[in-house]
Amino acid sequence: MSQTLADLVAKAEVSSTVSSVGEIFAFGDGIAQVRGLDDVQAGELIDVGNNQFGLALNLEKNQVGVVLLGDTRHLSAGSVVKRTGTILSIGVGDEILGRTINALGQPVDGKPQFPVEKQMLLERIAPGVMTRQSVTVPLQTGIKAIDAMIPIGRGQRELIIGDRATGKTAIALGTILNQADQNMICVYVSIGQKGSTLAQTKQILADRGAMDYTIIVAATAAEPAAQQFLAPYAGLAAAEYFLEQGKDVLIIYDDLTKHAQAYREISLLLRRPSGREAYPGDVFYLHSRLLERACRLNAKYGGGSITALPIIETQANDVSAFVPTNVISITDGQIYLETDLFNAGVKPAINVGLSVSRVGSSAQIKAMKQVAGTMKLDLAQYRELQAFAQFSSDLDDKTKTQLDRGTRVSSILKQGWDTPLKVEDQVVVIYAAVNGYLDAIRVDAIQDWERGYLEYIHSAYPELLSSIVKDLKITDETAEALKAAITSFNNIHPEWQQNG
Amino acid sequence: MSTPVTITTAIELSAKQLDSLAAQLTKKLGKIEVTAVVDPELIGGLKVRVGSREYDGSLQHKLNSVKQQLLAEW
């Protein structure tokens, strides 16, 4: 042991160094004002001693504003700080999967450091137009309402927006759970959340075996605002490591509202001019440069993709507030969740009318397009009819049928957050709903019906599912076989039929 | 315009040592104004600070760098 130590000491390189230094002349609230540091670069890491670092964010004529990134109890006015010459980056390696890191890339799950293979910059220019490819491969969330009517593709940015406690994180987690066999790496960035909530999330992912392909970046509410500000970029840096290998990555930012608030806090402390809602002038750029790096690269550049699902929390359903409108204009669509729907038992509480996916059916397999093609329009017509029918007691048969069909289709879209469905299961369920096979079923029995139906198809007609998976569409013979299967299933279960 | 230069050593330098150091620095920097500081924490060697550039040849710094390298390898 001592021999090895002596060897190491003998091998150690010792030399004098030249460094660019500065002196702290004002220090407080996590910001240090430094004199000196003459040739510091914007966004450069500053060594403040004790293995802690700061970020040089404000480059002014006579001073540099350094945002501190760690424990700063050893600092005071007069302390000397040094340039490191490196722009902020984190170390990433293949073994980062399954780990929890903080915004500085350090493991916080109690396990040892994973081997670092590459340093990835936190701030990078987004891939240019010529390196990209249009989005055509679906990202299956496992949630019927989304995969059918608001389909997301790999390389898209889809915003999940809603008030608190409407199921935003649940949709994100459900999507991660569904990526088990989809060749997808997931990054979950937690910004400003409670430590207990993150612990629960980690437990759920670990229990369902999702941690094998997931990385968690944690910047909980107790972390300094600077770390909460950097966390999404750290997550994205890790995602880009895998993107460069040609892999598909899903990154979830939970949530960007708290991210904007952390950035506002730092900007106000740096005395940068503030604008609407006291946010700094570049709060749009804060999110646009983050989300623009989610893309699908063409074959020449590896063919990988990063799909981003940012989450924004609104106050009292106000989507016209500053940060929500910013992010809505940046993303390729939004999934809008409403408290009223949630309280009425519609879970996921997606408002299909206000939700949109600007990539749309290009990101759906043909089978799904065949069954869900007109579902969004049908549901919109149903909702209008519903409002009208509330006040009318005498309805003609045609209207009644339309209402009944609409109720059943809406009901079939309800789903438990942790029960993702494979796309072939979704296709056969929606096929039954839109082709009227549910019309004779009682509305309150629809959930039971769906469960029983899927069990039935899996055990008695698995070839139907495998043919959909293979051909990615419903051929005429599959359709015929499916019709026969549904009819026979309905015959076996008269207890769910309504009388008369 | 003379450039302010701060020389920090672990023990106080004699006048001869200080003058010879100042002469070397004047060759590189032109007219300089030297401030000598004593800081026992350096253990040995010296630090020269010009503006915001610091040349650190102190023993403390070298020992620290050995410590960092050992921690990295261990």
Chai-1 contact restraints between the chains, C-beta under 6 A:
chainA,res_idxA,chainB,res_idxB,connection_type,confidence,min_distance_angstrom,max_distance_angstrom,comment,restraint_id
A,L8,B,L70,contact,1.0,0.0,6.0,A-B,restraint_1
A,L8,B,E73,contact,1.0,0.0,6.0,A-B,restraint_2
A,A12,B,V66,contact,1.0,0.0,6.0,A-B,restraint_3
A,A12,B,Q69,contact,1.0,0.0,6.0,A-B,restraint_4
A,V14,B,K62,contact,1.0,0.0,6.0,A-B,restraint_5
A,S16,B,G57,contact,1.0,0.0,6.0,A-B,restraint_6
A,T17,B,D56,contact,1.0,0.0,6.0,A-B,restraint_7
A,V18,B,Y55,contact,1.0,0.0,6.0,A-B,restraint_8
A,S19,B,E54,contact,1.0,0.0,6.0,A-B,restraint_9
A,S20,B,S52,contact,1.0,0.0,6.0,A-B,restraint_10
A,S20,B,R53,contact,1.0,0.0,6.0,A-B,restraint_11
A,V21,B,S52,contact,1.0,0.0,6.0,A-B,restraint_12
A,V21,B,E54,contact,1.0,0.0,6.0,A-B,restraint_13
A,G22,B,S52,contact,1.0,0.0,6.0,A-B,restraint_14
A,G36,B,S52,contact,1.0,0.0,6.0,A-B,restraint_15
A,L37,B,S52,contact,1.0,0.0,6.0,A-B,restraint_16
A,D38,B,S52,contact,1.0,0.0,6.0,A-B,restraint_17
